[in-house]
């Protein structure tokens, strides 16, 4: 792992969207536009509760750092070039999901995502993005006949992904992720390491993900997974449009979500410096 240089960090406690680490002067985190009864974001003392009520089609709710466009002038916040190694960390807790009648199981997959996207229109689904996800499943995913009942780390859309991500925790029981009496709720730490070097030449971006579930009394579950993706074409000079965290389902029916506690972005170098050259 490269020695990370902190580029941006925000703690969402009490509805805060202003970063406490921001050496490049980027803007505050932005909420995806909210729709009552469909996408809702509620602040509390420890973070933002992101919730979606889905009816069977793709739906997401999220918090994004929208990055600057490339500029001719020297002054002003710099864009984030695509040829960079970036490390995103999202901390969340209190995942929950229930079917449309508010009593049955949410049987389709939903996930918390740590993602990078080329476009800056955060109100629309991104077609050019890479994600690492903490996926919650009680049933099957897509056309796969494999039944999954639990939480897993996933890297959707990866090239040459011949295996299925294994369950990290399960069977899925959302009450286990809530505080009980004097015992605090477990926290989920989702890490996404992205590499855009040589993407303009190779046509793909490698990366990796890690999911940790931190239980009280020092107990921790952990999984790691690597990926290679062609979902984010990075022609020479392309910049990253937005980075952030979201909750999403592709086809679920019901209500789901989680409380996002914090977001951090680190880079392998100071912006404005020359990318390193690696031996082939």
PEMO-V801905 format. One record per pair of residues at least 4 apart in sequence whose ideal C-beta (glycine too) atoms are under 8 Angstrom apart, sorted by sequence separation. I is the first residue (numbers start at 1). GAP is how many residues later the second one is. D is the distance in Angstrom with one decimal. If there is no record, write none. Layout:
# PEMO-V801905
i={I;I}
gap={GAP;GAP}
d={D;D}
This chain:
# PEMO-V801905
i={12;22;35;36;43;44;55;80;98;99;100;106;137;140;148;174;179;198;199;215;234;252;267;269;11;12;34;35;43;44;54;71;98;99;119;140;141;179;199;214;215;233;10;33;34;42;43;53;80;98;99;135;140;155;179;199;214;215;269;10;19;32;34;41;42;52;98;99;119;140;141;178;213;249;269;10;41;52;68;71;97;98;99;118;139;140;177;212;213;268;10;11;19;32;41;42;52;68;70;97;117;119;139;177;196;212;213;247;9;10;18;19;31;40;41;51;68;69;118;138;139;155;176;195;212;247;8;9;10;17;18;40;50;68;115;117;118;137;138;154;194;195;211;247;9;17;39;50;67;117;137;153;195;210;211;8;9;17;39;50;67;97;116;137;152;194;210;7;8;17;38;115;116;136;137;152;193;210;6;38;48;115;136;137;152;153;192;193;209;210;245;7;8;37;115;135;148;151;152;192;193;208;209;6;7;12;31;95;114;115;134;135;150;151;192;208;209;8;10;113;114;134;135;146;149;150;151;191;208;209;245;10;113;114;134;135;148;150;151;190;191;207;208;244;39;41;92;113;133;134;144;150;190;191;206;207;38;39;40;112;132;133;149;150;151;189;190;191;206;207;39;41;90;111;112;132;133;148;149;150;189;206;207;243;111;132;133;149;188;189;205;206;90;111;131;188;204;205;89;110;111;131;188;189;204;205;88;109;110;131;187;188;204;34;88;109;130;186;187;203;205;15;32;88;109;186;14;32;108;186;205;14;32;86;109;135;186;203;12;14;31;32;107;108;13;31;32;106;107;109;184;13;15;30;105;138;183;199;13;29;30;138;199;200;12;29;30;137;199;200;12;29;30;82;136;200;153;27;196;200;26;27;95;97;109;26;95;26;92;111;168;88;169;196;47;49;55;159;168;17;47;46;27;12;25;26;62;69;25;155;169;24;60;67;168;24;66;134;155;168;154;168;54;66;95;134;153;8;133;153;166;52;64;132;153;165;132;152;62;132;151;165;131;151;130;60;161;58;159;160;158;159;153;155;158;159;188;152;153;154;155;158;159;153;155;157;155;157;187;130;132;112;114;116;132;133;97;114;115;130;132;134;96;112;114;116;197;95;96;197;95;2;4;94;93;94;2;1;32;33;32;94;30;93;93;95;132;93;92;93;114;132;91;92;91;130;91;92;90;91;130;89;90;89;90;130;89;90;129;130;88;89;128;129;87;88;127;128;87;88;128;87;88;86;87;85;86;142;85;85;86;85;84;85;83;84;82;83;118;81;83;117;118;83;116;118;82;83;82;118;122;136;120;118;119;120;122;117;118;119;116;117;117;116;117;116;115;115;115;114;115;113;112;113;112;113;112;113;111;110;111;110;111;110;109;108;109;108;110;108;109;108;107;108;106;110;112;106;106;112;106;104;106;83;82;102;92;100;102;86;99;100;88;90;97;99;82;84;98;81;82;86;97;98;81;82;97;98;80;81;96;97;79;80;96;97;79;95;96;95;96;80;95;94;93;94;92;93;70;92;92;93;70;91;92;69;90;91;91;67;90;67;89;90;67;89;66;67;88;89;66;67;88;65;88;89;64;65;87;64;65;86;87;64;86;87;63;64;86;62;63;64;85;86;62;63;84;85;62;84;61;62;84;60;61;62;60;61;60;59;60;58;59;81;58;80;84;1;58;83;58;59;78;57;78;52;54;56;50;51;52;56;61;50;52;56;63;54;55;65;54;54;63;65;53;54;53;54;52;51;52;51;52;51;50;49;50;49;50;49;50;48;47;48;46;47;32;47;29;44;46;47;29;21;24;12;13;12;11;12;11;12;10;9;10;9;10;8;9;8;9;8;6;7;6;7;6;7;5;4;5;4;5;4;5;7;3;5;2}
gap={4;4;4;4;4;4;4;4;4;4;4;4;4;4;4;4;4;4;4;4;4;4;4;4;5;5;5;5;5;5;5;5;5;5;5;5;5;5;5;5;5;5;6;6;6;6;6;6;6;6;6;6;6;6;6;6;6;6;6;7;7;7;7;7;7;7;7;7;7;7;7;7;7;7;7;8;8;8;8;8;8;8;8;8;8;8;8;8;8;8;9;9;9;9;9;9;9;9;9;9;9;9;9;9;9;9;9;9;10;10;10;10;10;10;10;10;10;10;10;10;10;10;10;10;10;10;11;11;11;11;11;11;11;11;11;11;11;11;11;11;11;11;11;11;12;12;12;12;12;12;12;12;12;12;12;13;13;13;13;13;13;13;13;13;13;13;13;14;14;14;14;14;14;14;14;14;14;14;15;15;15;15;15;15;15;15;15;15;15;15;15;16;16;16;16;16;16;16;16;16;16;16;16;17;17;17;17;17;17;17;17;17;17;17;17;17;17;18;18;18;18;18;18;18;18;18;18;18;18;18;18;19;19;19;19;19;19;19;19;19;19;19;19;19;20;20;20;20;20;20;20;20;20;20;20;20;21;21;21;21;21;21;21;21;21;21;21;21;21;21;22;22;22;22;22;22;22;22;22;22;22;22;22;22;23;23;23;23;23;23;23;23;24;24;24;24;24;24;25;25;25;25;25;25;25;25;26;26;26;26;26;26;26;27;27;27;27;27;27;27;27;28;28;28;28;28;29;29;29;29;29;30;30;30;30;30;30;30;31;31;31;31;31;31;32;32;32;32;32;32;32;33;33;33;33;33;33;33;34;34;34;34;34;34;35;35;35;35;35;35;36;36;36;36;36;36;37;38;38;38;39;39;39;39;39;41;41;42;42;43;43;44;44;44;45;45;45;45;45;46;46;47;50;51;51;51;51;51;52;52;52;53;53;53;53;54;54;54;54;54;55;55;56;56;56;56;56;57;57;57;57;58;58;58;58;58;59;59;60;60;60;60;61;62;64;65;66;67;68;68;69;69;70;70;70;70;70;71;71;71;71;71;71;72;72;72;74;74;74;75;75;76;76;76;76;76;77;77;77;77;77;77;78;78;78;78;78;79;81;81;82;83;83;83;84;84;85;86;90;90;91;91;92;92;93;93;93;94;95;95;95;95;96;96;97;97;98;98;99;99;99;100;100;101;101;101;102;102;102;102;103;103;103;103;104;104;104;104;105;105;105;106;106;107;107;108;108;108;109;110;110;111;112;112;113;113;114;114;114;115;115;115;115;116;116;116;117;117;118;120;120;120;121;122;122;122;122;123;123;123;124;124;125;126;126;127;128;129;130;131;131;132;133;133;134;134;135;135;136;137;137;138;138;139;140;141;141;142;142;143;143;144;145;145;146;146;146;147;148;148;149;150;150;151;152;152;153;153;153;154;154;154;155;155;155;155;156;156;156;157;157;157;157;157;158;158;158;158;159;159;159;159;160;160;160;160;161;161;161;162;162;163;163;164;165;165;166;166;167;167;168;168;169;169;169;170;170;170;171;172;172;173;173;173;174;174;175;175;175;175;176;176;176;177;177;177;178;178;178;179;179;179;179;180;180;180;181;181;181;182;182;182;182;182;183;183;183;183;184;184;185;185;185;186;186;186;187;187;188;189;189;190;190;190;191;191;191;192;192;192;193;193;193;194;194;195;195;195;196;196;196;196;196;197;197;197;197;198;198;198;199;200;200;200;201;201;202;202;203;204;204;205;205;206;207;208;208;209;209;210;210;211;212;212;213;213;214;214;215;215;215;215;234;243;247;248;248;249;250;250;251;251;252;253;253;254;254;255;255;256;256;257;258;258;259;259;260;260;261;262;262;263;263;264;264;264;265;265;266}
d={5.9;5.9;4.9;6.9;7.5;7.9;7.9;6.6;5.5;7.0;7.5;6.8;6.0;5.8;6.7;7.1;6.4;5.2;7.1;3.9;4.6;6.7;7.1;4.9;6.2;7.3;5.3;7.9;5.5;6.3;4.4;6.0;7.1;3.4;7.5;6.5;7.5;5.4;6.7;7.8;6.8;7.6;6.9;7.7;5.9;7.2;7.6;8.0;7.6;7.2;5.7;7.7;6.5;7.0;4.5;5.0;5.3;7.6;7.0;6.7;7.5;6.4;5.8;5.3;4.5;5.0;7.5;5.5;5.7;5.7;6.5;5.7;6.8;6.5;7.3;6.9;6.9;6.9;7.0;7.1;7.9;5.7;7.1;7.4;6.5;7.2;5.9;5.8;4.5;7.8;4.4;6.5;7.1;8.0;5.5;7.3;5.1;4.9;5.1;3.6;4.0;6.6;7.3;6.0;5.6;7.0;7.8;6.6;5.9;6.7;5.1;7.3;5.3;7.9;7.5;6.8;6.8;6.5;4.4;7.9;7.7;7.4;7.8;6.2;4.9;5.3;5.5;6.0;8.0;4.6;8.0;4.8;4.7;4.9;7.6;6.5;7.1;4.2;5.5;4.7;6.5;5.2;7.2;5.9;3.8;4.4;7.5;6.9;6.0;3.8;6.9;5.8;5.9;6.9;5.3;6.0;7.8;7.3;5.8;7.3;4.9;6.0;6.3;6.9;4.7;4.5;7.1;7.5;5.6;7.4;7.1;5.3;5.6;7.9;7.9;6.3;5.5;4.8;5.0;5.6;6.4;6.5;5.6;7.1;5.2;6.3;6.7;4.8;7.0;7.7;5.5;6.7;7.7;6.0;4.3;7.1;8.0;6.9;5.4;7.9;7.4;6.6;5.2;7.7;6.5;7.8;7.8;7.2;7.0;7.6;6.5;5.3;3.9;5.4;5.4;6.7;8.0;6.1;7.9;4.7;5.2;7.8;7.5;5.8;7.2;7.0;4.6;6.4;4.6;7.2;5.7;5.5;7.3;7.6;6.6;4.5;6.1;5.5;6.4;7.3;4.3;7.3;6.9;7.0;7.3;6.6;5.7;4.9;7.4;7.9;7.3;2.1;7.6;7.7;7.2;5.5;7.2;7.9;7.4;6.6;7.3;4.8;5.1;6.0;6.9;7.8;5.6;7.9;7.0;7.8;4.3;7.7;7.0;3.9;4.6;7.7;7.5;7.9;4.5;5.2;7.3;4.9;7.2;5.8;6.1;5.8;6.4;5.4;6.9;4.3;7.2;7.9;4.7;4.3;7.5;7.2;5.2;5.5;7.5;7.5;6.6;6.0;5.7;6.5;6.1;7.8;4.6;5.6;5.6;7.4;7.7;7.7;4.7;7.7;7.9;7.0;7.5;5.5;4.9;5.8;5.7;2.9;7.1;7.4;4.5;5.9;6.1;5.6;7.9;4.6;6.8;7.6;4.8;6.8;7.6;7.5;7.1;7.1;7.4;5.8;7.7;7.5;5.7;6.4;6.2;5.9;7.2;6.7;4.2;4.8;5.7;5.4;6.7;7.2;5.2;7.9;5.4;7.6;6.1;5.2;5.5;4.8;7.6;5.7;4.4;6.7;7.6;7.1;3.9;5.4;4.7;5.6;5.7;7.9;6.4;4.6;8.0;7.4;5.3;7.6;6.2;6.7;7.9;6.3;7.9;6.6;6.0;7.1;7.8;7.0;6.2;7.9;5.8;8.0;7.5;7.2;7.8;6.2;6.7;7.5;7.8;8.0;7.7;7.2;7.8;5.2;7.7;7.7;4.4;7.7;5.7;5.4;7.9;7.4;5.5;5.7;5.2;5.7;5.7;7.8;8.0;4.8;8.0;6.4;7.9;5.1;5.7;6.1;7.7;7.1;7.3;7.8;4.6;6.5;3.9;7.8;7.4;7.8;6.8;3.9;7.8;6.3;7.6;7.2;6.3;7.0;7.2;5.9;7.7;6.6;3.9;4.7;4.5;5.4;6.2;6.3;7.8;7.3;7.4;7.5;7.7;5.7;6.0;5.3;3.8;5.8;7.8;4.9;7.1;6.2;7.3;7.2;5.1;7.8;7.9;7.8;6.6;7.3;7.4;6.5;3.3;5.3;5.0;6.3;4.1;5.8;6.5;6.5;7.6;7.2;5.5;5.7;5.4;6.4;7.0;6.6;7.8;7.8;5.5;5.2;6.0;5.9;6.5;5.1;6.8;7.2;7.8;4.9;7.4;6.3;7.7;7.7;5.9;5.2;7.1;7.7;5.5;7.2;7.6;7.8;4.9;6.8;4.6;7.2;8.0;5.8;5.3;7.9;6.4;5.0;7.1;7.8;6.4;6.0;7.0;4.4;7.8;5.3;7.3;8.0;6.5;5.2;7.3;7.6;7.5;7.3;4.7;7.6;6.9;4.9;7.7;7.3;5.5;6.9;5.1;7.7;4.5;5.5;6.2;7.6;7.7;7.7;7.9;7.0;7.0;7.9;6.4;7.5;7.8;6.7;5.7;7.5;4.1;6.9;4.9;5.6;7.4;7.6;5.0;7.4;5.5;5.6;5.2;7.6;7.7;5.1;7.1;6.6;7.7;5.9;6.8;6.6;6.8;5.0;7.5;7.5;5.6;5.9;7.2;6.7;5.8;6.6;7.6;4.1;6.7;6.1;7.1;7.5;5.4;5.3;7.0;3.7;7.7;6.9;5.9;4.5;5.5;7.7;4.4;7.8;7.6;7.7;5.7;7.1;3.8;8.0;7.4;5.0;7.3;7.6;6.7;4.9;6.1;4.5;7.8;4.3;4.3;7.7;5.5;7.8;6.1;7.3;6.4;5.6;5.7;6.0;6.9;7.6;5.9;7.5;8.0;3.7;4.2;4.3;6.7;7.7;7.6;7.9;6.3;7.5;7.2;7.6;4.4;5.9;7.0;4.4;4.8;5.5;7.2;6.1;4.8;6.4;5.5;7.7;5.9;7.4;6.7;4.4;4.7;6.9;7.4;5.7;7.8;5.7;6.2;7.4;7.1;6.2;7.5;4.5;4.8;7.1;7.2;6.4;5.8;7.8;4.6;5.3;7.3;7.0;5.9;6.4;4.4;3.4;7.2;7.5;5.4;8.0;5.7;5.5;5.5;7.8;7.0;7.7;6.1;7.4;5.9;3.9;2.9;6.7;6.3;7.1;7.4;4.9;5.5;7.8;6.7;7.8;3.9;7.0;7.9;7.4;5.9;7.5;7.2;7.2;7.4;7.2;5.3;5.5;7.4;7.9;4.8;6.8;6.6;6.0;5.1;5.9;7.4;7.6;7.6;7.4;7.2;4.9;6.8;5.1;6.2;4.8;6.1;7.6;6.0;6.5;6.8;7.0;7.3;7.7;4.7;7.3;7.0;6.4;5.9;7.3;6.1;3.6;5.1;6.3;6.4;7.5;7.6;4.7;6.0;6.8;4.6;5.1;6.8;5.3;7.3;4.3;7.2;7.1;6.1;7.4;6.9;7.6;6.3;5.7;7.5;6.2;7.3;6.3;5.0;7.4;6.7;7.2;5.4;7.1;7.9;7.8;4.3;7.1;7.3;4.3;7.0;5.0;7.9;6.1;5.3;4.9;6.1;3.5;5.3;7.1;7.2;7.2;6.8;7.6;7.8;6.3;4.2}
